[in-house]
Amino acid sequence: MSREEKSGFKPLADTAGSVLDPVLRKRAGINLSLVQAWEDVVGPQIGAQSRPLRIVWPRRAHEDDPFQPATLIIGCEGMAAMRIQHSTGEIINRVNSFLGFAAIARIRIEQKSVAPVAQRKIKPLMPVGAPAEKKLAQATNGIEDEALRASLMQLGRNILAEKASKKPV
């Protein structure tokens, strides 16, 4: 039984998400998960200067009409519009990958003030010891791609450090 089940508390995000998702979907054609993950989806440079506002789906005259992808409306400030315009294809691909299907075909940019998102507080993890580092090196030894090996080593360090931080003292 998890700590939340024992205490009877649920994270606010779970409750808010279940309440806000239908409202956002109806009013803006967008879901809360895309808004929350925007910076992860489009990257930190574009994500910090923009927000997805709504998704506009084309009207269908009949139920038999074929599916047509929608237009994603992005709000941004000043020069960010130029960066978004040049990255339109990549943004469409990333959003479609996030949504799981080819939902977006076009992007429309609206220049408006975008409130900054509160920065996530990332606490630094404790370094792992030499034995753990050696074990990680042995586990990733057979990987030829240097960048992939380095990423997997960092992932392993983070997992081990987080496990170590959760152990009771």
N, C-alpha and C positions, 0 to 999 in steps of 0.2 A: 504494500500500500504506500503510495507516494505521500510526501509531506502535505501537499495540497488536499488530498483526500482525507487525511487525518484531521487537519485543522478546519476543513470545510471552506477554505478560501480558494478562489480561482483567480488567475491573472486577469486584470482588467481588459487586456487586449483581446482575450477570448470572448468576453461578454460584449465588448464594444464592436468587435468584428462581426459577430453574429447579428447585431442590431443595425450597424451601418452598412454592411454589404448590400442588403436588399434596397435600401434607400439610394445608395450611390449607383447601383445598377439601374434603378428605375429613372432617376433624375439625370445622371450623367453618362450612363452606359458604361461605367467603369467599376472595377472592384477594388476594395481596400488593399488587397495584397499587391496590386500594381503600384498604387500610390506609396505604400510603405517601402517597397523594394525598388523604387524608381532609380535611386542613385546606384544600386547594385546592377540594375538592368542596363542602364545607358552609360555607366562609368562616372567617376567622381567629378570630372571637369564639367560635363554637361549636366549631370544630376544636381550639382550644387547651385546651378543658375537657372533651373527650370523645374516645372511641375506638370504632370499630365492633368489636364482639366476635365476632358470628357472624350467619349468615343461616340461619333455620329455614324449610325448605321443607315445605309440607303433604304428608302421605303420600297416595300414590295407590294405591287398591285394585287398579286394573287399568291396563294400558298405554293403554287407550282413554279413560281419564278426561281431561277437558279440563285444560289448563294453569291452575294457580292460582298467583298471585304469592305471594312469601314474606314473612316478617317479619324485619326488620333489628333486631338487638339492639344497643343502644348503651350503653356504660358511661360514666358521667359522675359528677361530684361535685356535691353540694349544690344550690345555686341554679341551676346549669347545666341541671338537669332541667326547671325551669320554662321556661327559654328554649327548650330543645329541644321541649318539649311545644307551645309556641306556634308553633314553626316546622316542625312535623311535615310539613305539606303541601309546603312548599318543599324540605325535606331529601329527601323521597321523590322529588320531581321531579328534583332534582340528582343523586341517586344513580342513578336510572333512566337519566338522560341519560348519566352516566359509564359505566354498564354497557352501554348501547346498546339496551336493551329494557325493558319494564315488568316488572321482576323483583320489585320491592318494592311491597307494598300497605299494610303497617302497620309501625309502629315500636314497639318495646318498650324502655323505659328501665330500666336497672339502675344504681342508685346504688352506686358503689364508687370506691375510690381509683384515679385514673388518673395514671400516671407521665407527667411532662411530656416531650414530644418535644424532642430537642436542636434548638435554634434553628439555622436555616440561616444560614451566614455568607455574607452578600451583600457582595462587595467593591464599593466605589464605582467606577463607570466614569469614565474621563477625559472631560471635556467635548469636544465636537466643535468644530472651528474655524468661523469665519464663512462660508467658502465652502460647507462641508457644510451648515450651517444654512440658507443661502440656497437650496441645491439641494433640501433637504427641504421648504422652504416652497413652492417652485415645484411640486414633485411633489404636494403636498396642497392646492394652491390651489383646485382645482375642487370640493372636498368642502364641502357646505353645512352639515352637522351639526358644530357647534363642538366637542363632546365627542369625536366620532369623529376629527376632524382633529387634536386635541391628543393623543389616544391614538396615532394613527399617527405623529405627529411624534416622540413619546417612543420608540416602537418603532424608528423610523429612527435616532434618536440612539444608542439602546442597541446596535443592530446595527453601526453605524459605529464606535462606541467599542470594542466587543468585537473587531472586525476589526483596529482600530489596535493594540489591546493584544497581539494574537497575532503581529503582524509582527516578524520578527527585527530586533534593534537593530544 
